[in-house]
């Protein structure tokens, strides 16, 4: 299966499917809807949000160094 085909199939998943429901729970930001979430729905959403927070963040210095390294690689490849 190609990436394009996968993306097309994934985009077509209906909200009524188990995967569609999980995506919906993870992306919900409406405070009124969140008040009515079950404990299980809160758990799913909180696990997803805490996963995003745990991802490594680069400092400005690290990001600048990575950009410089990338530019050097491009220069060497296409210089």
Residue pairs with C-beta under 8 A, 6 or more apart in sequence:
13 19
13 20
13 23
14 20
15 21
15 23
15 24
22 44
25 37
25 41
25 44
25 45
26 44
26 45
26 48
26 49
28 34
28 37
28 45
34 42
34 45
37 45
58 66
